[in-house]
């Protein structure tokens, strides 16, 4: 049986550029009867109306060997993750929380998926990401104009219906 207690995060917000590598070091106590390996994960998340959302493309993983120890033993471990730019399917500019969690199996790296992690820490507003290159491509231009295009189309469809509502004949 493996028992583990992660020390709480106490980070001040740090600013990073898209593409930067981030190293997270955690300290914890563990006890285990036989040698074991656990998987330490870390990555950014954001909160919205639908809850907490992990930026899965930016999650890092490290394998941590735990030698057998029947008494609680201090251990420090590090995990790296890269803040992939938005253009590569990664993170947008903004402020993100940091999630750190441990699993005994490599079944899922998502800390909100089942089976639950052995230990999980979260800290809101820990990462400030900027420096995403502006795309400037045709697709970016079109997508930024879509709300205006949709409005013009709706007005164009409603105008013929509204002409007959004036009450008088022309």
Secondary structure, 3 states (H helix, E strand, C coil): CEEEEECCCCCCCEEEECCCEEEEEEEEEEEECCCEEEEEEEEEEEEECCEEEECHHHCEEEEEEECCEEEEEEEEEEEEEECCEHHHCCECCEEEEEEEEEECCCCCCCCCCCCCCCEEEEEEEEEEEECCCCCCCHHHHHHHHHHHHHHHHHHHHHHHHHHHHHCCCC
